[in-house]
Amino acid sequence: MKTGEEGDELENISIDNDLEEDIKIVAKENIDDDTDMYKFGWSNYSEITNGRFAMLGFLAIILIELLSQQSFLKWAGIL
């Protein structure tokens, strides 16, 4: 007959095995995602990179407006 501790131990082992299987699945999915690193044209990598540069540009415009106390268009000499 199993004692309470042995039952808990068996349950922990099965949970650990499930976690190991999940980790292997996630690792395999990450490896598949890395194959889309850089490709010429429209790809996930280029879209993410363009989005990051757009966020940096937007942040730069906000900082210019805050530090110069005038609109970006006026600061740039467009208006």
N, C-alpha and C positions, 0 to 999 in steps of 0.2 A: 504494500500500500504506500502511496506517495504522501509524504508529509507536505505541509504548507510551503516550506522552503524549497523543496524539490519541484513542486508545481510552479512556483514563481520563477525558479531557475530555467525550467523548460520554456516558460512563456517568454522570458527575456531572450533566450536563444532564438526562438522563432521570430521575435520582433527584430533582432539583430540581422537575421538572414534576410528578412523582408527589406530592411534598410539597405543592406548591401546590394540587393537586386535593384532597388530604386536608384542608388548611386550609379550603378553601372549603366542604367537606362539614360539617366540625365547626362552622364559623361559622354555616351554615344551621341546623344542629341547635340551636345555642344561641339563635338568633333564635326558633325555634319554641318552645323552652322558656320564653322570656320572655313569651310571650303568655298564660301561666297565672299572671300576677302576682297580682292580688287578685280573687277572686270570692267572692261571698257563699255560705256553706255549705261543704261538704266539697271541698277542692281541695288540690293538692300544696303550694301556697304557705302555706295556713293550717295544714296539718299540720307543715310545717317550722318555722313561726313558733311554734306551740304547743310543739313539742319543744325549741326553743331556750329559751323561757321556763321550761319545766320543768327544764331543766338548770341555769339560773341559780338557780331556787328551791331545787333540791337542793344546789347549792354554798353558798347562803346558810345553809341548815340546818346543813350540815357546819361552816361557819365559826362559827356561833353556838355549836354544841356544843363546838368546840375552844377558843374564847375564853372561854366562860362556865364550862367544866368541869362542865356538867350537861346532862342530856338536853333536847332541844328541847321536849318536852311539859311538863317541869317548868319550864323557863325561860319558856314561854308561859303558865304558870299553869293548865294543863289537869289536871295530876296534882298 
